[in-house]
Amino acid sequence: MTVESHIGATLAALRTRADLSQAELALLAGAPLATVVGVESGAMEPPAGLVARLTAAIAIGLRGSTG
């Protein structure tokens, strides 16, 4: 498994656990939907700043899904 695909698979699993769609994650992270799709599919290696924004957005979703 490449680094890109590992990052993408991990982010997709966390996003799903947070009950967020790709579009919702993109909106929360301030990133284009195509970027989220590219990261999750392993088609692109995201810069650290983007990973930080995506994980922060997922954390918001996780807090919201726990009630």
HUFEN-V980464 format. One line per field, one symbol per residue. phi: phi as a letter, one per 20 degrees, with the letter a starting at -180 (. if undefined). psi: psi as a letter, one per 20 degrees, with the letter a starting at -180 (. if undefined). burial: 1 if it has 16 or more other C-alpha atoms within 10 Angstrom, else 0. A space follows every 50 residues. Layout:
phi = ???
psi = ???
burial = ???
This chain:
phi = .fggfffffffffffffemdeffffgffemcfgfffffffenfbeffgff gfffffffffffffeeo
psi = prgghggghggggggghilqrhggggghikqqghggggghijiqoqqhhg gggghghhhghghhij.
burial = 00011011101101100111010111011000101111111101110001 10111011001100000
